[in-house]
Amino acid sequence: MTGAALRHADAESALGPDEHEALRLWLRLFTTTTLVERVVDSALKREFGSSLPRFDLLAQLHRAPDGLRMGELSERILVTNGNVTWLVAALEREGFVKRRPDAADRRATVVRLTATGRRHFETMARAHEALIADLFTELSPTERRALHGALGSLKARFRTSPRTSDDRS
């Protein structure tokens, strides 16, 4: 997509100068996030035949060597239980994860990375980190820290606000 086409392809570009500042900020954040996600997802597909949701699921399991329950995975990667079930089934067929009943509650299922899955994720993670570093290289270290801090403040507000319910089930 050319620069001119991109400027007219997002919701932020359609706003006039009189639009509310908070709406402009939200659309800037949403548009930028979407653009970054597209680049990362495309790179993961091209280089590894994977996707960003699969990468996110593997990342959560990599941080939890003893595995995670399916519901925990759903909460951590912010998708529905049905989506997690589908992703886990696909990753299990490829030999990257293994499911087993939870020893404490046989009705629940725990998912763990296999050795093959761990190696696959670690290779993807190195490429992912390099790509993210490259994508944000236009921002100075000071700008990156300021943006990180501002978004952290916003995130904290959502975690404590009664107006933000999380109803993904």
C-alpha positions as CSV (number, residue, x, y, z in Angstrom):
1,M,0.0,0.0,0.0
2,T,1.4,3.4,-0.9
3,G,1.8,6.2,1.6
4,A,-1.1,8.1,0.0
5,A,-3.4,5.1,0.0
6,L,-2.5,4.3,3.6
7,R,-3.3,7.9,4.7
8,H,-6.9,7.4,3.4
9,A,-7.3,3.8,4.5
10,D,-7.6,4.3,8.3
11,A,-10.4,5.8,10.5
12,E,-8.1,8.4,11.9
13,S,-7.5,10.0,8.5
14,A,-11.2,10.5,8.1
15,L,-11.5,12.7,11.2
16,G,-11.8,16.4,10.9
17,P,-9.9,18.9,13.0
18,D,-13.0,19.5,15.2
19,E,-13.2,15.9,16.5
20,H,-12.7,15.3,20.2
21,E,-9.1,14.9,21.2
22,A,-9.7,11.6,23.0
23,L,-11.4,10.1,19.9
24,R,-8.4,11.2,17.8
25,L,-6.0,9.6,20.3
26,W,-8.0,6.3,20.4
27,L,-8.0,6.1,16.6
28,R,-4.3,6.9,16.4
29,L,-3.6,4.1,18.9
30,F,-5.9,1.7,17.2
31,T,-4.6,2.4,13.7
32,T,-0.9,2.2,14.8
33,T,-1.6,-1.1,16.7
34,T,-3.3,-2.6,13.7
35,L,-0.5,-1.6,11.4
36,V,2.1,-3.1,13.7
37,E,0.1,-6.3,14.1
38,R,-0.2,-6.6,10.3
39,V,3.5,-6.3,9.8
40,V,4.3,-8.8,12.6
41,D,1.7,-11.3,11.5
42,S,2.9,-11.1,7.9
43,A,6.5,-11.7,9.0
44,L,5.6,-14.6,11.2
45,K,3.6,-16.2,8.3
46,R,6.3,-15.6,5.8
47,E,9.2,-16.8,7.9
48,F,7.6,-19.5,10.1
49,G,4.2,-20.4,8.6
50,S,2.7,-19.1,11.8
51,S,0.5,-16.2,13.0
52,L,0.5,-13.7,15.8
53,P,-2.2,-15.5,17.9
54,R,-0.1,-18.8,17.6
55,F,3.0,-16.9,18.6
56,D,1.2,-15.3,21.6
57,L,-0.1,-18.7,22.8
58,L,3.4,-20.2,22.5
59,A,4.9,-17.2,24.3
60,Q,2.5,-17.7,27.3
61,L,3.4,-21.4,27.5
62,H,7.1,-20.6,27.2
63,R,6.8,-18.5,30.4
64,A,5.0,-21.3,32.2
65,P,7.2,-24.4,32.0
66,D,4.6,-26.5,34.1
67,G,1.9,-25.5,31.6
68,L,-1.3,-23.6,31.8
69,R,-5.0,-24.5,31.9
70,M,-6.9,-23.8,28.8
71,G,-8.9,-21.0,30.6
72,E,-5.7,-19.4,31.8
73,L,-4.4,-19.3,28.2
74,S,-7.6,-17.7,27.1
75,E,-7.3,-15.0,29.7
76,R,-3.7,-14.3,29.0
77,I,-3.9,-14.0,25.2
78,L,-7.3,-12.2,25.4
79,V,-9.3,-14.6,23.2
80,T,-12.3,-16.8,23.7
81,N,-12.0,-20.4,25.0
82,G,-13.1,-21.6,21.6
83,N,-10.3,-19.9,19.9
84,V,-7.7,-21.3,22.4
85,T,-9.1,-24.8,21.8
86,W,-8.7,-24.4,18.1
87,L,-5.2,-23.0,18.4
88,V,-4.1,-25.7,20.8
89,A,-5.5,-28.5,18.6
90,A,-3.5,-27.1,15.6
91,L,-0.3,-26.7,17.6
92,E,-0.7,-30.2,19.1
93,R,-1.1,-31.7,15.6
94,E,2.2,-30.0,14.7
95,G,3.9,-31.4,17.7
96,F,4.5,-28.0,19.4
97,V,2.3,-28.6,22.5
98,K,0.9,-31.4,24.5
99,R,-2.4,-31.6,26.4
100,R,-3.0,-33.6,29.5
101,P,-5.6,-33.7,32.3
102,D,-4.9,-31.4,35.3
103,A,-3.8,-33.5,38.2
104,A,-5.7,-31.3,40.7
105,D,-8.9,-31.3,38.6
106,R,-9.3,-34.0,36.0
107,R,-12.1,-32.0,34.2
108,A,-9.5,-29.3,33.3
109,T,-6.8,-29.6,30.7
110,V,-3.3,-28.4,31.0
111,V,-1.2,-27.4,27.9
112,R,2.6,-27.5,27.9
113,L,5.2,-26.9,25.2
114,T,7.0,-29.9,23.8
115,A,10.8,-29.7,23.3
116,T,10.1,-29.2,19.6
117,G,7.6,-26.4,20.5
118,R,10.1,-24.7,22.8
119,R,12.9,-24.7,20.1
120,H,10.4,-23.4,17.5
121,F,9.1,-20.6,19.8
122,E,12.7,-19.5,20.8
123,T,13.6,-19.2,17.1
124,M,10.5,-17.2,16.4
125,A,11.0,-15.1,19.5
126,R,14.4,-14.0,18.3
127,A,13.1,-13.0,14.9
128,H,10.1,-11.3,16.5
129,E,12.3,-9.2,18.9
130,A,14.5,-8.1,16.1
131,L,11.4,-7.1,14.0
132,I,9.9,-5.1,16.9
133,A,13.2,-3.3,17.6
134,D,13.3,-2.4,13.9
135,L,9.7,-1.2,13.8
136,F,10.3,1.2,16.8
137,T,13.8,2.4,15.7
138,E,12.3,5.7,14.4
139,L,11.5,6.6,18.0
140,S,14.3,7.8,20.3
141,P,14.9,6.0,23.5
142,T,13.3,9.0,25.3
143,E,10.2,8.8,23.1
144,R,9.9,5.0,23.6
145,R,10.1,5.4,27.4
146,A,7.5,8.2,27.4
147,L,5.1,6.3,25.2
148,H,5.6,3.2,27.4
149,G,4.9,5.2,30.5
150,A,1.8,6.9,29.1
151,L,0.3,3.6,27.9
152,G,1.2,2.0,31.3
153,S,-0.8,4.7,33.0
154,L,-3.8,4.1,30.7
155,K,-3.5,0.3,31.2
156,A,-3.5,0.7,35.0
157,R,-6.7,2.8,34.8
158,F,-8.4,0.0,32.9
159,R,-7.4,-2.6,35.5
160,T,-9.0,-0.5,38.3
161,S,-12.0,1.1,36.6
162,P,-15.5,-0.3,37.3
163,R,-16.5,0.8,33.7
164,T,-14.3,-1.7,32.1
165,S,-15.8,-5.2,32.2
166,D,-14.0,-8.1,30.6
167,D,-16.7,-10.3,29.0
168,R,-14.9,-12.5,26.5
169,S,-16.6,-15.8,27.3
